[in-house]
Amino acid sequence: MSPAAPFVCVWLRRAWRLHDNPVLWEGWKRAGSASQRLHAFRTVTHGTSCGVAGGTQRFYLGGARRAEFVEACVDAFAVSLAAACGETALTTYHVGQGGDVRDVAGLFAKLQHAAAARPLVILVERVYTPLDLAEEACLLRCAAAARVDVVSINCFNLCPDFAALCTSPNLHANPLAYNPFVRALEAAGVAGPAATFPDAVQQMRRAYTSAAGGEPSRERALRIPPSEAAALARLDAKLSDAQWATTFSKPLTCAMALAPSTTCLSPYLATGVLSPRLFHARVTALEAAAKAAGQETTAPPQSLAGQLYWREFSHYLGYLVGAGFDGTDGVNHPCLLANYAWEAIGTEEEDAAHAADEGEGLRSVDPADLFAADAATKYRTLLAGRTGYPAVDAGVAQLKGEGWLHHIHRHLLACFFTRGGLNLDWRLGQRVFERYLLDYDWAINAGQWQWLSCSFLFFQFNRVYRPFGFAAKHDPDGSYRRRWLADDAPPADRALLERRFDANAASLQDGMQRAYLAAPPGFLRLVQPNVLGEWQREDAAFAAALKAAVRAAKAAPLEAPCDGPALRLPPVVTPAGASGREAMNGPAEAAAPPRLAPPRAAKKFKKRVQ
């Protein structure tokens, strides 16, 4: 008697696409191309799951606009799935509070029941966020107890296995820096796209191209159409100009252009509708052809491939640190500038501000008095787009209106929100972007807000985006500001606001200096020689104090990481023969950081236009 055919379950987390979907393709093959033996499903998690604090929709959907975008992408994928896999349906299980199943163990029991007497095989799309990994671990425990085969396949990243990447010798000197990470990634080899469901993908692309306008009516309200076909069409359009693609340089793009000067593919990458491996393969093929023809190409981190590596680097950091990477729920990772006194507001005030913004409107403050206002007033004023700084206010308006903003414009908002203006807690700003961005990505969002606030991995807080200079550079004719500023926006007194901005920025820089000299050892250990060299040119006294603080930090014992894998801090190069604690942490004796001098006068603040 022949053995019963297996009942194959495919747990999709982000891969809402037919192209380069190895987990779905493997499931389809194992099911023998029989739709009745393939059970494709997704989960929507509510509340706390598997003991992960804050295990809510924030790991998946972000705000309401992004939730709508994701659901539209999933709906489009479900239609493509049914066409490609013999009417296979995509089932949704709600896990957690008030859901179909209480937890992942309950989900596993449902799958066993659906399999009946047939052997159960489960394929899981691995995604390296804390909640996804915790739920997968729970499923693996259940499967092991029941002797059920589980296969995990990652197709959300260029690197198929972050755990293996962590062992790369390229990361030994500094595992938390971009360039060593890229070297490790390239040495390990970037995974190429898999040729999955090629006939169905071509049919889908032809149908999209021939459709009137290329978009169903439900997509017209969105700036970026939510479907795999739209993602592939945009990729084709952007890469059709090989010279543009191979000489692309992110810093040279215009942050306030009416027509986006970048690819606008980030929403598709964030949701998994577009494969990063396909994008990477096509870009690197164009670069190879250009180099073979003797043409100049842009290198990472500025190039298109470099932008994909930044995405990968952020996901790697989120994996390495764990749930504490975003700083919520009172958890700080050991490499965070956790001692700086950011101004914060309570959850009720935060929710009330957003409710007012969506209702009768927000009360704001006179721009001349903005920096002296309390935290709640600053927050409301920025959210209302009434700061008086046109580049900031127009950026907030586009963020709220379209759910997208040029990456460098996001830098301006994050800098102004935190260390370069309002001195508000970066976690508050992180949640603002989470609420509005179509391309919200948990790890990228957390990493960028820490970076721009100089709380992690970026230490040159003397570099401040000055809003009026930013607008002059990126919107010289004012067309972007006219498009996004409200008709009743008060005219800006540029001279007055620039004086207030400079005085405030100088004061914040003094506070940041004091925080750096008293920062946790894990934070200071990451300060690199090039940073100290820049500060030596900028402020020799602070550079000397910071160098001493870094030296003391490297002599201190390593702190325990958060709940991610072993977070390794850079080892210290010590003289030959050193052993024991000295070999790990450096010499035991190190000068204590000297006391800071009194705050500098505002006139010493160096104006930097970025």
Buried (B, 14 or more C-beta within 10 A) or exposed (E): EEEEBBBBBBBBBBBBBBBBBBBBBBBBEBBEEEBEBBBBBBBBBBBBBBEBBBBBBBBBBBBEBBBBBBBBBBBBBBEBBBBBBBEBBBBBBBBBEEBBBBBBBBBBBBBBEBBEEBBBBBBBBBBBBBBBBBBBEBBBBBBEEEEBEBBBBBBBBBBBBBEEBBEBEBBEEBBBBBEBBBBBBEEBEBBEBBEBBEEBBEBBBEEBEEEEEBBBEEBEEBBBBBBBBBBBBBBEEBBEEBEEBBBBEBEEBBBBBEEBBBBBBBBBBBBBBBBBBBBBBBBBEBBEEBEEEEEEBBEBBBBBBBBBBBBBBBBBBBBBBBBBBBBBEEBBBBBBBBEBEBBBBEEEEBEBBBEBBEEEEBEBBEBEEBBEBEBBBBBBBBBBBBBBBBBBBBBBBBBBBBBBBBBBBBBBBBBBBBBBBBBBBBBBBBBBBBBBBBBBBBBBBBBBBBBBBBBBBBBEBBBBBBBBBBBEBBBEEBEBBEBBBEEEBEEBEBEEBBEBBBBBBBBBBBBBBBBBBEBBBBBBBBBEEEBBEBBBEBBEBBBBBBBBBBBBBBBBEBBEBBBBBEBBBBBBEBEEEBEEEBEBBBBEEBEEBEEBEEBBEBEEBEEBEB
